[in-house]
């Protein structure tokens, strides 16, 4: 699943490529139409397809920003603001192209589900291989309550105190530290990849109970998370499987990962182990991480 650095990479390229452009027409795939008819609500959420298409048509993209793992398209229509919220799920990707032939990888081209055609002749294309992503058209952020419950951005000054406060709550104190730092109410945008890397950097076992970690070590862990997130942003994110930027390019952070997906520890040469935490496979070094 794309995490904060991958979404940030998409936004940094998507924003200049789409700001100021107006949507002339919206197309959705038959797969999405059929899923709506079956009551599964794939990708387009919170509205009927008819309302989604009608309302989004003729909107102008004013800006594109990121909030945690979400992409925010700030829209305007007839002088009124709107917000198109995109979550990439497991395998979502946006492409800015003039024709679908420019989506070079077949696996993405075969799973195009939403096309925003522009008045200038180009298009924004949303492809989603596994269809776990979401698109929500809102009047404002407050219209979808889960958005209001996200932790501050990890780069904000308030984020570390928020993390310490949340981690001390009874609902989190006895949970494994990895589960806590992957919770978007506690830290925004930190998923399995970067939680694994930060814990390895700290020599901290992912299953250690949060209450057994001192505030000093929690602060150090938080800084390790911020460091690895920033490093990944600079590297264009991690392309483990299906992440691509709007030009179809992969990131390079996967070449720098020290523990995620590793079978041997690069520090001590021990065989790594894995365990399930919050439904995700957590890889760790049994010698280095205690």
N, C-alpha and C positions, 0 to 999 in steps of 0.2 A: 504494500500500500504506500503510495507517495506520502512522505512526511513533510514537515515544514520546509526543509531546504528544497525539495523537489517542487513544491507548490510555489515557493518564492521564485525559483528559476523560471517557471511558466509565466508568472505574473510580470517579471521584469522584461520579458520579451513580448508578452501579450499586450501590455499596456500601450507602448508606443505604436504597436502595429494595429491597434483597434480604436484608440481614442479619437473621438470626433466623427466616427463613421456611423451611418444610419442604416438600420435594418430595413430592407424592402420586402423580404419574404422569409417565412420560417417553414422548414420542411422537417418532418420526423419520419423515421423508418416504419415500415409495416410491422416490424418486431415490436416496437413501442406501442403502436396502435393496437395490436393484438393483445399485448399484455394488459393494456388498460381495459379492454373489453372483458378480459378474464379476471379483472379486479386485482391484478398484481402490482400496478402502479410502478412500472420500471422506469427509472431515471427522472421523468417529469413528475414532480411531487406537488401536492397541495392544491392543484387546479385540474380541471378537465383539460384535455389536449386542445380542445376548441378554444377555450379561454386563454390558455398559454400562448397559442399561435396568434390569436387575434390581438391580445394585449401587447405582445412583444414586437409585433410588426409595427414599423415606422418609429420605433424607439431609437434614440441616439446614445451611443456609448460615450459617457463623459469622462470616465476614468476606470481603471482596473487596479484593485488592491488585494492584499492578502490579509486574512484574519485566521490565525492558527493554521489549520489544513484546508481552509475554505478560500475559494476565489470569489471576490466581490466585484461584479460588474455594476458600476454606478450608472444608472440609465436615466434618461429624461424623455418625456413624451408630452407634448402640448403644455410645456412649462411645469409639469409635475414630475417629481423625482420617483424613481423606482430602484429596486435592488434585485439583480439576478444573482443568486447564490449558487455556486458550483462546488460540489465535492467530487473528487476524482475516484473515490472508492478504491477498488483494488487495481483497476487497469484503465482508468479514464485518461483521455488525452485530448488537448485542443490543438488544432492546426489552423494556421492562417494561410490560405491558398487562393489561387484563381480558378482552379479546377480540381476535382477529386483525384485526378491522375497524379497530382503533386503530392498526395499522401503515399509515399513511396513503399512503405512496408505493407504487404498484403494483409497481415493480420489486423492492422488498424483500418485499412481501406474497406475490408469486408465487414467491419462492425461500426460503420458510421451511422449514428442514430439521430443526431440533430444537426441541421445545417442552417446557419444564419446567413442568408444572402444579403449582400450590401448594395446600396444604391450605386456605388462606384464600380460594381461588377465583380468584386472579390467576394470571399466568403469566410466565415469562421465555422469550423467543422468540429463537432464533438464526437469522438469515437470512444467506445467502451466495450472491450472484448467480453468482460464478464458481467457487465450491466449492473454493477453494485454502486455506481456513481449516482449523484443526484443533481437535479436542477430545480430551483425554487424561485419563482418570481414573486417578490414581496413589494409592498409599499415602503417598508422600512425594516431595519434589522430587528426591531422589537416585535415584529409580527410573527417571528418564529422563536419561541422561548429558549430552545437549546442554545441558540447563538449567544444569548445573554448570560449563560451560565459558564462560558469558557473562561479559563484562567487568563490573567494578563499575558501579553506577549512576553516570552522569556527574556527579551532584550530591554523590557521596560524596567525602570527603577523599582517599581512596586512588586515585581514578580517574585523576587527571592523571599520577601516577607510573607507574601501570599502562600508560597510553597511551604514555608516553615509552619505557618498557622494551620494550613490544611492537613499537613502531615502529622500534626499533633492531635488531630481530632480522633475520637474513639473509632469512627468508621474506617479510618486509614491506619491507625497506629499499629494494629496487629497484622496488617497485610504485608506481603513481601514488598520490599522496596521497589522492585522493578514494576510491579503492578501499580504502585502509587505514582511513579514518575511517568508512566504511560497513560495515566488518567488525565484527560483534557481539562477536567475541572481543577486539577492541581498544577499541572504544567502544560502550556499550550504547545502542540505540535511535535512532541517527543514520542515517537513510536518505537517499535521493536528494534529497528536498526541502531538508532542513536542512543537508546537506553542501554543496549548491549555494549556499545562502545564506551559510553561514559562510565558504566560500572566496571568494565575491565580496566580503564584508565585509573580508577580509584582502588583497584584490587578488592572490590566489594562483591560479595556473593549476591546474585540476584534474588535469592530466596530469603535473605536476612530480613527479619521482622523490622519494620520501620522504627518502632519504639526502641529498638536495640542500637540505634545509630544516634550518636551525639549531634547536637545542633551544629557544632563545628564541622563535623564530617558531612552533615547534610548541606551546609553552605558550600563546602568544597565540591560536593557532588553536583550541586546546582551549577557552579561555575564550569565544571567539566562538561555538563550538558550544553551550556551556552557555547563553549569553545568548539565542541564537535559539530554543533549546528552551524556555526559560522564557517568552520572549515569546509563543511559540505556545501554550503551556499557558494563559496568561492570556487569549488570544484564542479559546480553545475549539478549537484545532487548525485544520488546513487542510482544507477540503472541496473538493478538486480534482475528484473524481468521485463516489465512492460512500461516503465517510465520513459517518456520522451518529451522534449520541449516542443515548442510550436513549429520548429523546422524539422522535426523528426530526429533530432540529434540526442545521443545518450550523454549522461553525465559521466564523471570519472571518479567520483568518491569511492566507488566499490573497490578501486585498486589500492585505496589507503586504509581500508577497514582492517582492524587488528584482531577482532574476535568474531564478529557476526559472520556466520556461515563457515567458520574455520573448523577443521578437524584436529589440528595441532596448534598448540599455543606458540606464538612467535617469540615469546619471552623465555619460557622455560622448556619448550619442546615436549611438554606433556600432552597426552591425548585429551582433547576437550570432552566435556560432558554436556548433556542437555536435559532440561526439565520443562514441564508445562507450567506456565504462569499466566493467569488470566486468559487461558485458551491459546496462548502463543508459545512457540518453541523458544526457550531461552538457552543459548549456548554460553558456556563459561569454562574457565580453567579451574579445576579442583585444587590446584596447587597455589596459583597466584591469587585467587579470589576466595576470601574467607568470610 
